Amino acid sequence: MEAIITVVGFLGAGKTTLLKHLLESFNKNNWNPFVVLNDYQNAYLDAQQFAKRVGLNNIKPLSGSCICCSGIVELRNTINRIPERKNAITLIEANGTSDACSLMEFLGVGLNERFLPPIQISVVDVKNWQLRGEHNELEANQIQVSSLLILTYLNDVSNTRKTNVINQLKKLNPSAKIIPIENLEALLLPELMPSKNIGQKLDHQKAHWASCSVDLPNLPHEKYIETICSAIPKSILRVKGCTLIGDATKYTYFERTPDGHVHIRPFNGIPVTGSKLLTIGPGSDPDTLQKIIKSILLTDTK
């Protein structure tokens, strides 16, 4: 039977990094993974970044809906249509605002018999855990019915902070295993059992944040990326996109995580949507983004 692993966690906690690690490990050990990616805006951008690891035929991006509620039927149908394979495993990366408890409740109904009951693992950003103000409730919800909690950003915190966070996690989910991401043995995941912990109810509509995307012109140099990301309001928790820089023929990918850090790296291939700027969070609005882009392009940022 085929295992299903859902990866949840707050925006910027490190879900994509974890997924890349898992894919590399499964591929090295002759497993045949299929990946489902969920995002509010253009999951195809993220899907292309995994193409070298699993091939686009084994990736399904789901954009514009939330798989724990409005997109659950599409998610079930997607999983049930996945081709049968030897040494198969399905990995699902949920968007960063997912109601993880509801996702496990709804996903466990209506799947083909060839699939094992879904297992959930959560990514926990130790540096920012429960320091998100009004979003703390959502973040806490995302670990309550997981079988495994993966700790990230440990190099940025003290041992005292690490211990305090682990104690909080144990109170919320006493049955979950807790390990740092560098200690993860990917081949142990199919052996995990579904969590028996009962999650608290969440008013998920509070987490249905605005999201939008706009066309992004080619930029003179990378400095413009950092300037644009810095100008976008902090209420917008996630910023990402891709564009061409100067005379380059290959695209550049960038993202701003909720803590404000901007990460820039090469984009794998050519984005099917062309150059784009995508945002998720309260205040996401196309007019606002277009005004920011226009203003900065008129300014010399050298």
N, C-alpha and C positions, 0 to 999 in steps of 0.2 A: 504494500500500500504506500501511497505517496504522502509524505509529511508536508504540512503547510505551516510556515513560520511567518508571523506578522511582526514587523518592526515598527514600534511606536516611540514617541518622545517629542519633547517640545521643539519648536523651531530653533534650528541651529545647534541642537544637542549633539549631533554627530551621527545621525541615522544613515546618511549616504556613505560616510566613511566606513561605518560598520558593514554596510551592505557590500561595499567593494572588497573588504577583508574577507567576508564570507564567500563571495563568489570566487575569489582567488583560491581559497582553501578547498572549496568543493570541486573546482576544476582540476586542481592538482591531484585530487583523490578520485578522479573519474566519476564524479557525480554529474548529473545532468540538470542544472537548475533552470527554472523559469521564473522571471521577475515581473511583478506587477507594481507599477509606480503610480501613486496618486498625488496630485497637486491641484490647487485652485487654478493656477495659470500655467498652461503650456508644459505639461509633464514630458513632452517630446524633447525638450532641451536636456532634461536629466537622462532620459532614455538613451540619447545618443552618446552620452558619456560612458555608458555601460556596454556599448556595442562590441568593443574589442574583447570584453570578458565573456559574453554569452552570445553575441550576435543578435541583430534586431528581430529575427524571427522568434527569439525566446524572450522578448520583452514586450509588455503591453502597458503603454501609458494611459492613465485615466485622468483627464483634465476636467475642471469646471464643476466638479461635484465633490461631496464629502462621503467617503466610502462607509462611514459609520452610520449614515442616515440616508440622505437622498440618493447616494450612489451605491447602496448596498446591493440592490438587484443587479445592477451592471457588474459589480464585483463578482457576485455569485455566478452569473452567466459567463463571465470571462474565465473564471477558474474551471467551470464545468466543460468549457471548450478547449482547455489546454490539452494538447496531444499526449497520449500515453508514451512514456519513455522508460528505458532501463535506468536504474539508479536515479530515479527522479525525485526532485524536491522543488517546492514552490515557495518563493520568498515574496512577501508583500510589504512595501514601504508605504505606510499611511502618512497623510499630510500632518504637519506639525500641530494642527488644532483638533485632531481627531478625539472623539470621546472613546477612549480605548476600551472601557468597560462595555459600552453598547456594541462596539465593533465585534468583540468576542461573542457576545450574546446573539447577535443577528447572523454573524458569519457561520456559526455552528449549525444552522438550519438550512437544508436545501442543497447541500453539496452531494456530488456523486459518491457512491459507496467506495470507490477506489481511493478516496482521500481519508487520511487519519483526522481525528478531531484537531482543529487548529491550535497551535501553540503561539503564545505571545511573548516577545522579549521587548524590554524597554531600555532606551538609552537615556542615561541620567547625566546631565552636565553638572558635575559636582561644584564647580566654581559659582554657578548661578542658581543652583537648586533653591527654590522657595524664596528667591529674591526678586520675583517678577511682579510684585504688587498685586494688582487685580487679577493677574493670570495665574496666581499660585494654586487656586482650586483646580484649574484645568491640568496644570503640571502634575499635581498630586494624583488626579484621576488616572493619569497615563501610566502609573506603575502598579495599580491596585490589583489587577487580575493577570499580571504577567508571571510567567514561570521563571524568568531570568532577568536580572537587572544588570545592565552593562554600564560601568562607570567611565566617564570621559573627563578630559581637562583636569586630570589629577596633578599634572606638573605645575599648575598655577595656584595650588592651594596648600595650606599647612596640614600636618597630620591631624591637628585638632579639628579643623574644618572637615576633613575626610571622615573622621570618627563620628562627628555630630551628624553629618548627612546620612551615613550608614545606619545610625541608630534611628533616625527619623524614617528611613525607608523600611526598616524592620517593623516599626510600629504600624505602618500603613499596609505592609504586605509581609507578614511573618513567615510565610512558606516559601518565598522566592529565594533563589540562589543569587548572590551578589558578587560580581567579579569585575576587576579592571579590564578594559578592552584589550590590553596587551596579553592578558592571561586566557583569553577566550580560545577554547578548542572547538572549532566549528563542527567537527564530526560528532560532537556530543549533543548537538541541538536536536537531531531527529529522535533522540532517546528521551527528551524531556516529556514530562506529563503535563496535561492541562492544569492550570491553577484552580484550586478549590476555594480560593479567597473570594469574598463577596465585596464588590466595589460599591462605593457610595454613589447615589444618584447625582447627576450633574445637569444643570440647565445649559445644555449644549448650544442653545441659540446665542448665548453670550459670546461664544467662540466662533460664531459664523461671521468672521471679519470680512471687511471689504477687500477686494483684490482687483487688480487691473493690469493691463499691459499696453505699451505704446511702442511705436517704431523708434528705433534709436539710430541716428545718423552715424556714419563712420567718424571716429574721433582722431584728432591730430596725434595724441600720445596718451600713454596710460594714466598720466596725472589727471586727465579729465574724468576718468572713471572714479577715482577717489573723491574728486571735488563734487561730482554729481551725487555720489552715495552720501557724502557728508551733508549735502544740502537737503536731502529728503528728510522730512520730519521723523523724529524718534518714535512717534506713535506707530509708524509703519515698521513692523517687527522683522520683516524679511524683504530684502532687495536682491534681485539677481538679474542676469542678462548676458548677452553676448554681442560683440560688435567687431568690426575691423579697425585696426589701429594704424594710422598713417598709410603707408604704401603696402602694408602687409597683405598677403593673399590668404592667410590662414586666420581663422576667427579666434578671438580671445573671450574667455568666460570669466565672469566676476560675480561675487555675492557679498552682501553685507549681512552679517549675522546680528542677532538681537543685541549683542553687547557692543555693537558699533564697529567691529573690526571688518576690514575689507580684504577679501582674498581674490587674487587674480591668477589665472592659469590658462594654458592653451585649451581651446575647445576641440573636441574630437570630431572632425568632419565639418560639414557645412550645415548649419541649422535650417530645418525645413521651413521655418517662418522668417528667415532673414534676421537682421539685427533687431533685438528687442530689449526693452527694459520692463521687468516684471516686479510687482510689489504685492505684499500681503500684510494686512493689518489696518486698524482704524485710520481713516484718512486717505486711503488709497483712492486716487481719482485721476483720470487721464489728463484733465486740464492742468492740474497741479504739476504732474510730472512733465508735461510738455513745456510749461512755463519755466520750470527749473532747467531743463535741457537747453532751451533757447537762451536763457539768461547766461548760462555758463559758457555756451559756445561763442557768445559775444565777448567773453572775458579772456584775457591772456592768462593762463594758469601756469606758465613756465616759471 
